[in-house]
Amino acid sequence: MKAVGQTSFSAPAVLEVPDVGVLKEGDVRVRMSLSPIGVAEVRALEGHRIQLMGQVVDRDHPFIFGFAGVGVVEDPGGSDLAVGQRVVVTPYGTCGHCAACKAEDETQCENGRSLAGIDTTCQGMMRERLDVPARRALPLPDTIGDEEGCYVSEVATAVHLLRRVGFGRGRSIAVVGCGRHGLLTVQVARAMGASTILGVDPSDRAQAATLAAGADTCVADADGHGDYDVAIHCNSYLATIEACCRLTRAQGTVGLLGTPNKDSPDAEIGDFTRLVMERELKLVSSASKGTASFRVAIDLMENGMKLDIPDPKRVCVGDAPRQFMDTLAAWPGGRPCFVDLRCP
């Protein structure tokens, strides 16, 4: 069957991969419909995490893209799913039986985890068919379209972090860095009942988008101290963690989301440590998301949280390699793009 992948970095291609075989016990077979070209794909294209983890990509070890995706159940196996049911597929390859997995918090699987479309050890979703454990195929309500469904994973990232910091109705929040994850964090915080939301981003365009996403205020710089219950570090620049600490009230919580940029300067550790200690702040980090956060994300989206996907573009499998390179050239700008896996 056809898949979109690469056998060397920055060389996306349509690959022929072995078709699915006999369905294993506990698995379901999904006929994939749509998969987005997003930040995970851009990083995988250039081999960022793959090389960092010492993983191999070559002709004998092809890598298949696709961190997120929506499809239709083709064979439900022994699960409660039905043939033809639309599902969103979660990205985690985990053991499924440790305490963390049973709690649907796969980020802390006791036996290790791998990520679809990011690690070579977990099959990516940009392929015609995919066999996964039934726990990884979550029903998608009819009110959520395929394109929105592809973004459930990103919404779940924001949900997971806000759950980690204990965010709830009536609490105030500042979001430092209003790119895609920052905007989704603003939207999720609003949907979860935030009392006040501040966005911080130097870009005029990002500020306008943040206000449209539900923030009460958005400014270019976090000047001085704030009194927010929670501040979220939602970018890759370590130096802005200090701004989060200044925005948080005494004994408040700073949530850390975002992979540090390898090219950014180190944070001013002395000032950062002093702020944390003097104000008795609590730091909470977030490592992606688990199935429980996917479920919350789907519920929020089903009950009124609408995503803005401006001018989305779909490409067929055959056109995907060129689109990958176009997306990389325009990143982080450009149109949202999806690979239609039903279209050769």
Salt bridges, closest charged atoms under 4 A:
GLU16 OE2 - LYS2 NZ 2.89
GLU46 OE1 - HIS48 NE2 3.16
ASP58 OD1 - HIS61 ND1 2.79
GLU74 OE1 - ARG129 NE 2.77
GLU104 OE2 - ARG295 NH2 2.85
ASP119 OD1 - ARG49 NE 2.74
ASP131 OD1 - ARG29 NE 2.78
ASP146 OD1 - ARG86 NH2 2.84
ASP146 OD2 - ARG342 NH1 3.80
GLU147 OE2 - ARG314 NE 3.07
GLU154 OE1 - ARG180 NE 2.96
ASP216 OD2 - ARG190 NH2 2.98
ASP229 OD1 - ARG249 NE 2.78
GLU242 OE2 - ARG246 NH2 2.78
ASP271 OD1 - ARG274 NH2 3.93
GLU278 OE1 - ARG274 NH1 3.30
ASP311 OD2 - ARG335 NE 3.10
ASP340 OD2 - ARG314 NH1 4.00
ASP340 OD1 - ARG342 NE 3.05
